[in-house]
Amino acid sequence: MKIQEKLLTKQELADVLNVSTRTINRRMDEGLPHLAIGSVPRFNYSEVIEWLKNKSTSSDQSA
């Protein structure tokens, strides 16, 4: 059985990525993967990193 990663709050994710929660909100509008637990978003760190890598790669290719 695989143990699930801890889900991060918006503030925890912002702290880890060294960005503001406002930046997290903007990224959520762009499709940043998250789960809504009630009305509170939670983030799987490895999914977020993969999304950011893919987003970076796709913007590099379009430039």
Summary of the structure (lengths in Angstrom):
residues: 63
radius of gyration: 12.5
end to end distance: 42.7
largest distance: 42.7
contacts: 134
relative contact order: 0.17
helix: 56%
strand: 16%
